[in-house]
């Protein structure tokens, strides 16, 4: 992975933490969204890992780099293997075609970033 994407990933993490702290104090709507997020990604009929992999495929399709970073990190923490993450990326690519294959390049760098840690 090149240094530019490493810096980009680290900036995404810093920005998310800063915004989460500020918005948690300032915004009732954000706090409610955070509750929805926690509820949605709690295990149920689908395990948290499976939900994170679904969200990763959607993130690739939507080209949301901060989303890809978050859901790869959370999928790994939930026990997802590299192979499972690659398959989730494949689903996103299949659903989004050529543009999603470009998005998946960033996702691979994120996977490498967390694999090196």
SULWO-V145284 format. One record per run of one state. SS is the DSSP state (a for helix, b for strand, c for the rest). FROM is the first residue (numbers start at 1). TO is the last residue. Records with the same first field share a line. If there is no record, write none. Layout:
SS: FROM-TO  FROM-TO
//
This chain:
c: 1-2  27-27  41-47  63-64  78-81  116-117
a: 3-26  28-40  48-62  65-77  82-115
//
